[in-house]
Amino acid sequence: MTRIITLIAMVAATPAFAAKGPFFSLANTDFIVLISFAIFIGVLLYFKVPGMLTGMLDK
């Protein structure tokens, strides 16, 4: 049963609806999401959120 579920999950995870065309284009939604995620991680690191979280966990 787990093999069947694994096969179904692998087939479902294929990028069937990925954007077509050049990757480095502002018309490509995958590229826009990548840029947005990188900016989000950069903002978190700029405001030292990981350090604040570890400090709160240590208390």
mmCIF file of the N, C-alpha and C atoms, coordinates in Angstrom:
data_MODEL
# 
_entry.id   MODEL 
# 
loop_
_atom_site.group_PDB 
_atom_site.id 
_atom_site.type_symbol 
_atom_site.label_atom_id 
_atom_site.label_alt_id 
_atom_site.label_comp_id 
_atom_site.label_asym_id 
_atom_site.label_entity_id 
_atom_site.label_seq_id 
_atom_site.pdbx_PDB_ins_code 
_atom_site.Cartn_x 
_atom_site.Cartn_y 
_atom_site.Cartn_z 
_atom_site.occupancy 
_atom_site.B_iso_or_equiv 
_atom_site.pdbx_formal_charge 
_atom_site.auth_seq_id 
_atom_site.auth_comp_id 
_atom_site.auth_asym_id 
_atom_site.auth_atom_id 
_atom_site.pdbx_PDB_model_num 
ATOM 1   N N  . MET A 1 1  ? 0.825  -1.195 0.000   1.00 0.00 ? 1  MET A N  1 
ATOM 2   C CA . MET A 1 1  ? 0.000  0.000  0.000   1.00 0.00 ? 1  MET A CA 1 
ATOM 3   C C  . MET A 1 1  ? 0.866  1.255  0.000   1.00 0.00 ? 1  MET A C  1 
ATOM 4   N N  . THR A 1 2  ? 1.962  1.232  0.761   1.00 0.00 ? 2  THR A N  1 
ATOM 5   C CA . THR A 1 2  ? 2.821  2.415  0.799   1.00 0.00 ? 2  THR A CA 1 
ATOM 6   C C  . THR A 1 2  ? 3.498  2.655  -0.543  1.00 0.00 ? 2  THR A C  1 
ATOM 7   N N  . ARG A 1 3  ? 3.757  1.598  -1.294  1.00 0.00 ? 3  ARG A N  1 
ATOM 8   C CA . ARG A 1 3  ? 4.362  1.777  -2.619  1.00 0.00 ? 3  ARG A CA 1 
ATOM 9   C C  . ARG A 1 3  ? 3.399  2.488  -3.561  1.00 0.00 ? 3  ARG A C  1 
ATOM 10  N N  . ILE A 1 4  ? 2.142  2.143  -3.473  1.00 0.00 ? 4  ILE A N  1 
ATOM 11  C CA . ILE A 1 4  ? 1.147  2.791  -4.330  1.00 0.00 ? 4  ILE A CA 1 
ATOM 12  C C  . ILE A 1 4  ? 1.022  4.264  -3.965  1.00 0.00 ? 4  ILE A C  1 
ATOM 13  N N  . ILE A 1 5  ? 0.981  4.555  -2.685  1.00 0.00 ? 5  ILE A N  1 
ATOM 14  C CA . ILE A 1 5  ? 0.887  5.946  -2.240  1.00 0.00 ? 5  ILE A CA 1 
ATOM 15  C C  . ILE A 1 5  ? 2.124  6.721  -2.663  1.00 0.00 ? 5  ILE A C  1 
ATOM 16  N N  . THR A 1 6  ? 3.297  6.099  -2.577  1.00 0.00 ? 6  THR A N  1 
ATOM 17  C CA . THR A 1 6  ? 4.530  6.753  -2.996  1.00 0.00 ? 6  THR A CA 1 
ATOM 18  C C  . THR A 1 6  ? 4.503  7.054  -4.488  1.00 0.00 ? 6  THR A C  1 
ATOM 19  N N  . LEU A 1 7  ? 4.060  6.113  -5.289  1.00 0.00 ? 7  LEU A N  1 
ATOM 20  C CA . LEU A 1 7  ? 3.977  6.336  -6.731  1.00 0.00 ? 7  LEU A CA 1 
ATOM 21  C C  . LEU A 1 7  ? 2.984  7.443  -7.077  1.00 0.00 ? 7  LEU A C  1 
ATOM 22  N N  . ILE A 1 8  ? 1.858  7.462  -6.402  1.00 0.00 ? 8  ILE A N  1 
ATOM 23  C CA . ILE A 1 8  ? 0.868  8.511  -6.649  1.00 0.00 ? 8  ILE A CA 1 
ATOM 24  C C  . ILE A 1 8  ? 1.431  9.875  -6.256  1.00 0.00 ? 8  ILE A C  1 
ATOM 25  N N  . ALA A 1 9  ? 2.140  9.946  -5.146  1.00 0.00 ? 9  ALA A N  1 
ATOM 26  C CA . ALA A 1 9  ? 2.734  11.209 -4.709  1.00 0.00 ? 9  ALA A CA 1 
ATOM 27  C C  . ALA A 1 9  ? 3.807  11.687 -5.684  1.00 0.00 ? 9  ALA A C  1 
ATOM 28  N N  . MET A 1 10 ? 4.573  10.761 -6.233  1.00 0.00 ? 10 MET A N  1 
ATOM 29  C CA . MET A 1 10 ? 5.610  11.142 -7.192  1.00 0.00 ? 10 MET A CA 1 
ATOM 30  C C  . MET A 1 10 ? 4.998  11.675 -8.483  1.00 0.00 ? 10 MET A C  1 
ATOM 31  N N  . VAL A 1 11 ? 3.923  11.057 -8.927  1.00 0.00 ? 11 VAL A N  1 
ATOM 32  C CA . VAL A 1 11 ? 3.267  11.515 -10.150 1.00 0.00 ? 11 VAL A CA 1 
ATOM 33  C C  . VAL A 1 11 ? 2.587  12.861 -9.910  1.00 0.00 ? 11 VAL A C  1 
ATOM 34  N N  . ALA A 1 12 ? 2.009  13.044 -8.746  1.00 0.00 ? 12 ALA A N  1 
ATOM 35  C CA . ALA A 1 12 ? 1.316  14.294 -8.440  1.00 0.00 ? 12 ALA A CA 1 
ATOM 36  C C  . ALA A 1 12 ? 2.286  15.451 -8.262  1.00 0.00 ? 12 ALA A C  1 
ATOM 37  N N  . ALA A 1 13 ? 3.534  15.170 -7.925  1.00 0.00 ? 13 ALA A N  1 
ATOM 38  C CA . ALA A 1 13 ? 4.501  16.230 -7.662  1.00 0.00 ? 13 ALA A CA 1 
ATOM 39  C C  . ALA A 1 13 ? 5.205  16.722 -8.917  1.00 0.00 ? 13 ALA A C  1 
ATOM 40  N N  . THR A 1 14 ? 4.873  16.203 -10.080 1.00 0.00 ? 14 THR A N  1 
ATOM 41  C CA . THR A 1 14 ? 5.533  16.646 -11.304 1.00 0.00 ? 14 THR A CA 1 
ATOM 42  C C  . THR A 1 14 ? 5.103  18.062 -11.640 1.00 0.00 ? 14 THR A C  1 
ATOM 43  N N  . PRO A 1 15 ? 5.997  18.845 -12.165 1.00 0.00 ? 15 PRO A N  1 
ATOM 44  C CA . PRO A 1 15 ? 5.662  20.247 -12.476 1.00 0.00 ? 15 PRO A CA 1 
ATOM 45  C C  . PRO A 1 15 ? 4.859  20.364 -13.772 1.00 0.00 ? 15 PRO A C  1 
ATOM 46  N N  . ALA A 1 16 ? 3.652  19.863 -13.780 1.00 0.00 ? 16 ALA A N  1 
ATOM 47  C CA . ALA A 1 16 ? 2.828  19.864 -14.991 1.00 0.00 ? 16 ALA A CA 1 
ATOM 48  C C  . ALA A 1 16 ? 2.377  21.272 -15.367 1.00 0.00 ? 16 ALA A C  1 
ATOM 49  N N  . PHE A 1 17 ? 2.196  22.118 -14.395 1.00 0.00 ? 17 PHE A N  1 
ATOM 50  C CA . PHE A 1 17 ? 1.706  23.462 -14.668 1.00 0.00 ? 17 PHE A CA 1 
ATOM 51  C C  . PHE A 1 17 ? 2.787  24.515 -14.502 1.00 0.00 ? 17 PHE A C  1 
ATOM 52  N N  . ALA A 1 18 ? 4.048  24.139 -14.670 1.00 0.00 ? 18 ALA A N  1 
ATOM 53  C CA . ALA A 1 18 ? 5.138  25.100 -14.547 1.00 0.00 ? 18 ALA A CA 1 
ATOM 54  C C  . ALA A 1 18 ? 5.081  26.079 -15.719 1.00 0.00 ? 18 ALA A C  1 
ATOM 55  N N  . ALA A 1 19 ? 5.557  27.281 -15.471 1.00 0.00 ? 19 ALA A N  1 
ATOM 56  C CA . ALA A 1 19 ? 5.545  28.303 -16.513 1.00 0.00 ? 19 ALA A CA 1 
ATOM 57  C C  . ALA A 1 19 ? 6.505  27.924 -17.629 1.00 0.00 ? 19 ALA A C  1 
ATOM 58  N N  . LYS A 1 20 ? 6.105  28.218 -18.831 1.00 0.00 ? 20 LYS A N  1 
ATOM 59  C CA . LYS A 1 20 ? 6.933  27.899 -19.986 1.00 0.00 ? 20 LYS A CA 1 
ATOM 60  C C  . LYS A 1 20 ? 7.706  29.137 -20.416 1.00 0.00 ? 20 LYS A C  1 
ATOM 61  N N  . GLY A 1 21 ? 8.730  28.925 -21.207 1.00 0.00 ? 21 GLY A N  1 
ATOM 62  C CA . GLY A 1 21 ? 9.515  30.039 -21.718 1.00 0.00 ? 21 GLY A CA 1 
ATOM 63  C C  . GLY A 1 21 ? 10.786 30.215 -20.910 1.00 0.00 ? 21 GLY A C  1 
ATOM 64  N N  . PRO A 1 22 ? 11.464 31.336 -21.115 1.00 0.00 ? 22 PRO A N  1 
ATOM 65  C CA . PRO A 1 22 ? 12.732 31.568 -20.406 1.00 0.00 ? 22 PRO A CA 1 
ATOM 66  C C  . PRO A 1 22 ? 12.504 31.752 -18.908 1.00 0.00 ? 22 PRO A C  1 
ATOM 67  N N  . PHE A 1 23 ? 13.432 31.194 -18.118 1.00 0.00 ? 23 PHE A N  1 
ATOM 68  C CA . PHE A 1 23 ? 13.268 31.273 -16.665 1.00 0.00 ? 23 PHE A CA 1 
ATOM 69  C C  . PHE A 1 23 ? 13.538 32.679 -16.159 1.00 0.00 ? 23 PHE A C  1 
ATOM 70  N N  . PHE A 1 24 ? 14.568 33.343 -16.670 1.00 0.00 ? 24 PHE A N  1 
ATOM 71  C CA . PHE A 1 24 ? 14.942 34.670 -16.190 1.00 0.00 ? 24 PHE A CA 1 
ATOM 72  C C  . PHE A 1 24 ? 14.162 35.744 -16.938 1.00 0.00 ? 24 PHE A C  1 
ATOM 73  N N  . SER A 1 25 ? 12.866 35.778 -16.688 1.00 0.00 ? 25 SER A N  1 
ATOM 74  C CA . SER A 1 25 ? 11.981 36.755 -17.297 1.00 0.00 ? 25 SER A CA 1 
ATOM 75  C C  . SER A 1 25 ? 10.953 37.176 -16.259 1.00 0.00 ? 25 SER A C  1 
ATOM 76  N N  . LEU A 1 26 ? 10.612 38.453 -16.252 1.00 0.00 ? 26 LEU A N  1 
ATOM 77  C CA . LEU A 1 26 ? 9.615  38.924 -15.292 1.00 0.00 ? 26 LEU A CA 1 
ATOM 78  C C  . LEU A 1 26 ? 8.215  38.437 -15.639 1.00 0.00 ? 26 LEU A C  1 
ATOM 79  N N  . ALA A 1 27 ? 8.041  37.848 -16.805 1.00 0.00 ? 27 ALA A N  1 
ATOM 80  C CA . ALA A 1 27 ? 6.758  37.258 -17.168 1.00 0.00 ? 27 ALA A CA 1 
ATOM 81  C C  . ALA A 1 27 ? 6.623  35.839 -16.631 1.00 0.00 ? 27 ALA A C  1 
ATOM 82  N N  . ASN A 1 28 ? 7.710  35.268 -16.129 1.00 0.00 ? 28 ASN A N  1 
ATOM 83  C CA . ASN A 1 28 ? 7.703  33.906 -15.593 1.00 0.00 ? 28 ASN A CA 1 
ATOM 84  C C  . ASN A 1 28 ? 7.360  33.970 -14.106 1.00 0.00 ? 28 ASN A C  1 
ATOM 85  N N  . THR A 1 29 ? 6.249  33.357 -13.727 1.00 0.00 ? 29 THR A N  1 
ATOM 86  C CA . THR A 1 29 ? 5.799  33.437 -12.335 1.00 0.00 ? 29 THR A CA 1 
ATOM 87  C C  . THR A 1 29 ? 6.732  32.697 -11.381 1.00 0.00 ? 29 THR A C  1 
ATOM 88  N N  . ASP A 1 30 ? 7.374  31.629 -11.847 1.00 0.00 ? 30 ASP A N  1 
ATOM 89  C CA . ASP A 1 30 ? 8.317  30.913 -10.984 1.00 0.00 ? 30 ASP A CA 1 
ATOM 90  C C  . ASP A 1 30 ? 9.493  31.815 -10.605 1.00 0.00 ? 30 ASP A C  1 
ATOM 91  N N  . PHE A 1 31 ? 9.970  32.613 -11.546 1.00 0.00 ? 31 PHE A N  1 
ATOM 92  C CA . PHE A 1 31 ? 11.076 33.530 -11.288 1.00 0.00 ? 31 PHE A CA 1 
ATOM 93  C C  . PHE A 1 31 ? 10.659 34.627 -10.307 1.00 0.00 ? 31 PHE A C  1 
ATOM 94  N N  . ILE A 1 32 ? 9.444  35.129 -10.437 1.00 0.00 ? 32 ILE A N  1 
ATOM 95  C CA . ILE A 1 32 ? 8.942  36.165 -9.528  1.00 0.00 ? 32 ILE A CA 1 
ATOM 96  C C  . ILE A 1 32 ? 8.830  35.619 -8.109  1.00 0.00 ? 32 ILE A C  1 
ATOM 97  N N  . VAL A 1 33 ? 8.356  34.391 -7.968  1.00 0.00 ? 33 VAL A N  1 
ATOM 98  C CA . VAL A 1 33 ? 8.249  33.771 -6.643  1.00 0.00 ? 33 VAL A CA 1 
ATOM 99  C C  . VAL A 1 33 ? 9.634  33.574 -6.044  1.00 0.00 ? 33 VAL A C  1 
ATOM 100 N N  . LEU A 1 34 ? 10.612 33.169 -6.856  1.00 0.00 ? 34 LEU A N  1 
ATOM 101 C CA . LEU A 1 34 ? 11.982 33.000 -6.378  1.00 0.00 ? 34 LEU A CA 1 
ATOM 102 C C  . LEU A 1 34 ? 12.560 34.322 -5.886  1.00 0.00 ? 34 LEU A C  1 
ATOM 103 N N  . ILE A 1 35 ? 12.363 35.393 -6.636  1.00 0.00 ? 35 ILE A N  1 
ATOM 104 C CA . ILE A 1 35 ? 12.847 36.713 -6.222  1.00 0.00 ? 35 ILE A CA 1 
ATOM 105 C C  . ILE A 1 35 ? 12.166 37.146 -4.930  1.00 0.00 ? 35 ILE A C  1 
ATOM 106 N N  . SER A 1 36 ? 10.856 36.961 -4.839  1.00 0.00 ? 36 SER A N  1 
ATOM 107 C CA . SER A 1 36 ? 10.114 37.360 -3.636  1.00 0.00 ? 36 SER A CA 1 
ATOM 108 C C  . SER A 1 36 ? 10.575 36.586 -2.415  1.00 0.00 ? 36 SER A C  1 
ATOM 109 N N  . PHE A 1 37 ? 10.813 35.295 -2.574  1.00 0.00 ? 37 PHE A N  1 
ATOM 110 C CA . PHE A 1 37 ? 11.274 34.482 -1.456  1.00 0.00 ? 37 PHE A CA 1 
ATOM 111 C C  . PHE A 1 37 ? 12.667 34.911 -1.011  1.00 0.00 ? 37 PHE A C  1 
ATOM 112 N N  . ALA A 1 38 ? 13.548 35.209 -1.959  1.00 0.00 ? 38 ALA A N  1 
ATOM 113 C CA . ALA A 1 38 ? 14.895 35.663 -1.611  1.00 0.00 ? 38 ALA A CA 1 
ATOM 114 C C  . ALA A 1 38 ? 14.845 36.998 -0.869  1.00 0.00 ? 38 ALA A C  1 
ATOM 115 N N  . ILE A 1 39 ? 13.969 37.900 -1.295  1.00 0.00 ? 39 ILE A N  1 
ATOM 116 C CA . ILE A 1 39 ? 13.819 39.184 -0.603  1.00 0.00 ? 39 ILE A CA 1 
ATOM 117 C C  . ILE A 1 39 ? 13.266 38.966 0.801   1.00 0.00 ? 39 ILE A C  1 
ATOM 118 N N  . PHE A 1 40 ? 12.296 38.077 0.950   1.00 0.00 ? 40 PHE A N  1 
ATOM 119 C CA . PHE A 1 40 ? 11.717 37.781 2.259   1.00 0.00 ? 40 PHE A CA 1 
ATOM 120 C C  . PHE A 1 40 ? 12.773 37.235 3.216   1.00 0.00 ? 40 PHE A C  1 
ATOM 121 N N  . ILE A 1 41 ? 13.586 36.287 2.764   1.00 0.00 ? 41 ILE A N  1 
ATOM 122 C CA . ILE A 1 41 ? 14.653 35.730 3.601   1.00 0.00 ? 41 ILE A CA 1 
ATOM 123 C C  . ILE A 1 41 ? 15.674 36.810 3.930   1.00 0.00 ? 41 ILE A C  1 
ATOM 124 N N  . GLY A 1 42 ? 15.981 37.665 2.961   1.00 0.00 ? 42 GLY A N  1 
ATOM 125 C CA . GLY A 1 42 ? 16.911 38.764 3.207   1.00 0.00 ? 42 GLY A CA 1 
ATOM 126 C C  . GLY A 1 42 ? 16.403 39.728 4.267   1.00 0.00 ? 42 GLY A C  1 
ATOM 127 N N  . VAL A 1 43 ? 15.115 40.045 4.238   1.00 0.00 ? 43 VAL A N  1 
ATOM 128 C CA . VAL A 1 43 ? 14.529 40.937 5.252   1.00 0.00 ? 43 VAL A CA 1 
ATOM 129 C C  . VAL A 1 43 ? 14.586 40.281 6.626   1.00 0.00 ? 43 VAL A C  1 
ATOM 130 N N  . LEU A 1 44 ? 14.289 38.994 6.696   1.00 0.00 ? 44 LEU A N  1 
ATOM 131 C CA . LEU A 1 44 ? 14.372 38.287 7.979   1.00 0.00 ? 44 LEU A CA 1 
ATOM 132 C C  . LEU A 1 44 ? 15.793 38.322 8.536   1.00 0.00 ? 44 LEU A C  1 
ATOM 133 N N  . LEU A 1 45 ? 16.773 38.112 7.675   1.00 0.00 ? 45 LEU A N  1 
ATOM 134 C CA . LEU A 1 45 ? 18.165 38.140 8.131   1.00 0.00 ? 45 LEU A CA 1 
ATOM 135 C C  . LEU A 1 45 ? 18.609 39.556 8.490   1.00 0.00 ? 45 LEU A C  1 
ATOM 136 N N  . TYR A 1 46 ? 18.127 40.567 7.760   1.00 0.00 ? 46 TYR A N  1 
ATOM 137 C CA . TYR A 1 46 ? 18.494 41.955 8.042   1.00 0.00 ? 46 TYR A CA 1 
ATOM 138 C C  . TYR A 1 46 ? 18.002 42.380 9.425   1.00 0.00 ? 46 TYR A C  1 
ATOM 139 N N  . PHE A 1 47 ? 16.802 41.985 9.780   1.00 0.00 ? 47 PHE A N  1 
ATOM 140 C CA . PHE A 1 47 ? 16.247 42.343 11.079  1.00 0.00 ? 47 PHE A CA 1 
ATOM 141 C C  . PHE A 1 47 ? 16.610 41.343 12.176  1.00 0.00 ? 47 PHE A C  1 
ATOM 142 N N  . LYS A 1 48 ? 17.516 40.422 11.874  1.00 0.00 ? 48 LYS A N  1 
ATOM 143 C CA . LYS A 1 48 ? 18.063 39.456 12.834  1.00 0.00 ? 48 LYS A CA 1 
ATOM 144 C C  . LYS A 1 48 ? 16.976 38.624 13.515  1.00 0.00 ? 48 LYS A C  1 
ATOM 145 N N  . VAL A 1 49 ? 16.001 38.192 12.735  1.00 0.00 ? 49 VAL A N  1 
ATOM 146 C CA . VAL A 1 49 ? 14.911 37.375 13.259  1.00 0.00 ? 49 VAL A CA 1 
ATOM 147 C C  . VAL A 1 49 ? 15.402 36.011 13.753  1.00 0.00 ? 49 VAL A C  1 
ATOM 148 N N  . PRO A 1 50 ? 16.333 35.332 13.049  1.00 0.00 ? 50 PRO A N  1 
ATOM 149 C CA . PRO A 1 50 ? 16.801 34.040 13.581  1.00 0.00 ? 50 PRO A CA 1 
ATOM 150 C C  . PRO A 1 50 ? 17.436 34.161 14.963  1.00 0.00 ? 50 PRO A C  1 
ATOM 151 N N  . GLY A 1 51 ? 18.192 35.227 15.193  1.00 0.00 ? 51 GLY A N  1 
ATOM 152 C CA . GLY A 1 51 ? 18.787 35.436 16.512  1.00 0.00 ? 51 GLY A CA 1 
ATOM 153 C C  . GLY A 1 51 ? 17.741 35.711 17.576  1.00 0.00 ? 51 GLY A C  1 
ATOM 154 N N  . MET A 1 52 ? 16.711 36.457 17.201  1.00 0.00 ? 52 MET A N  1 
ATOM 155 C CA . MET A 1 52 ? 15.639 36.735 18.152  1.00 0.00 ? 52 MET A CA 1 
ATOM 156 C C  . MET A 1 52 ? 14.889 35.453 18.514  1.00 0.00 ? 52 MET A C  1 
ATOM 157 N N  . LEU A 1 53 ? 14.655 34.606 17.517  1.00 0.00 ? 53 LEU A N  1 
ATOM 158 C CA . LEU A 1 53 ? 13.950 33.348 17.782  1.00 0.00 ? 53 LEU A CA 1 
ATOM 159 C C  . LEU A 1 53 ? 14.764 32.420 18.671  1.00 0.00 ? 53 LEU A C  1 
ATOM 160 N N  . THR A 1 54 ? 16.058 32.304 18.394  1.00 0.00 ? 54 THR A N  1 
ATOM 161 C CA . THR A 1 54 ? 16.881 31.436 19.240  1.00 0.00 ? 54 THR A CA 1 
ATOM 162 C C  . THR A 1 54 ? 16.998 32.004 20.642  1.00 0.00 ? 54 THR A C  1 
ATOM 163 N N  . GLY A 1 55 ? 17.023 33.315 20.775  1.00 0.00 ? 55 GLY A N  1 
ATOM 164 C CA . GLY A 1 55 ? 17.039 33.919 22.102  1.00 0.00 ? 55 GLY A CA 1 
ATOM 165 C C  . GLY A 1 55 ? 15.765 33.642 22.873  1.00 0.00 ? 55 GLY A C  1 
ATOM 166 N N  . MET A 1 56 ? 14.639 33.685 22.187  1.00 0.00 ? 56 MET A N  1 
ATOM 167 C CA . MET A 1 56 ? 13.367 33.390 22.850  1.00 0.00 ? 56 MET A CA 1 
ATOM 168 C C  . MET A 1 56 ? 13.276 31.920 23.235  1.00 0.00 ? 56 MET A C  1 
ATOM 169 N N  . LEU A 1 57 ? 13.848 31.044 22.413  1.00 0.00 ? 57 LEU A N  1 
ATOM 170 C CA . LEU A 1 57 ? 13.819 29.618 22.733  1.00 0.00 ? 57 LEU A CA 1 
ATOM 171 C C  . LEU A 1 57 ? 14.732 29.282 23.908  1.00 0.00 ? 57 LEU A C  1 
ATOM 172 N N  . ASP A 1 58 ? 15.810 30.047 24.067  1.00 0.00 ? 58 ASP A N  1 
ATOM 173 C CA . ASP A 1 58 ? 16.739 29.778 25.161  1.00 0.00 ? 58 ASP A CA 1 
ATOM 174 C C  . ASP A 1 58 ? 16.199 30.227 26.512  1.00 0.00 ? 58 ASP A C  1 
ATOM 175 N N  . LYS A 1 59 ? 15.245 31.140 26.531  1.00 0.00 ? 59 LYS A N  1 
ATOM 176 C CA . LYS A 1 59 ? 14.709 31.634 27.805  1.00 0.00 ? 59 LYS A CA 1 
ATOM 177 C C  . LYS A 1 59 ? 13.878 30.585 28.491  1.00 0.00 ? 59 LYS A C  1 
# 
